[in-house]
């Protein structure tokens, strides 16, 4: 009648795949406890870690839980406890972890009536509350694990992409907040054909590289000519971090809508060297930050 879950942080976009590509971290995430209640409805009884609304309709985990609940219509209710470890607005899928976590846990307690694609749909309702648009590039990897590509959102179609076994990510989270809605508002509405060609060539070759364990092709594909040039201006010292990290990394880019920056590496040793290189850059500034290394799972 009760379940405790770990809901992982995720990196969306992965440079070239704006709104479609994402991957899941295996060490950073939120914890949630969900239990059945005799009283019907969805209730949030506890939130620890960060200041978030208890009103179900204003809480990402609540909105997604409610979307599933209204569809399932059980004759009992659910109480949600959220132990928020991922800072909201950090760019590693904080809202998606809440949204995916609550629907995953409730589905388990109901005896798994819904598949992961259907759970993605419900979670997207919560994510839309946070970002102002329905996209699933953080939710899909949180629910499916590993790398995912969201082929379409209406209807939802998620493709699971294999992860090379020696692929690691280093993340730096500068302690500033960038709202996803604002980071989306600054993007151009139209894209030059020449840039679009470069971008879809990169997405295709990155997916191919992940399927064939081709680290050098991953390196050549981690390039974003459409979104990064606009958003990088919002992230202090982005270019310095990228330059320093790329000494050891396969590639470096903005994690989701920022401010976190991610770098992919072959092997944990390189990932740790990247972490040190990034720390050296940010230590010289007066911006507080944290870094971590994770396997992609
Ligand atoms: N694809 C989204 C964006 C991820 O970059 O705006 C953040 O929700």
Boltz pocket constraint, residues with backbone or C-beta under 6 A from the ligand:
constraints:
  - pocket:
      binder: B
      contacts: [[A, 12], [A, 13], [A, 18], [A, 19], [A, 20], [A, 131], [A, 135], [A, 137], [A, 138], [A, 180], [A, 183], [A, 184], [A, 256], [A, 257]]
      max_distance: 6.0
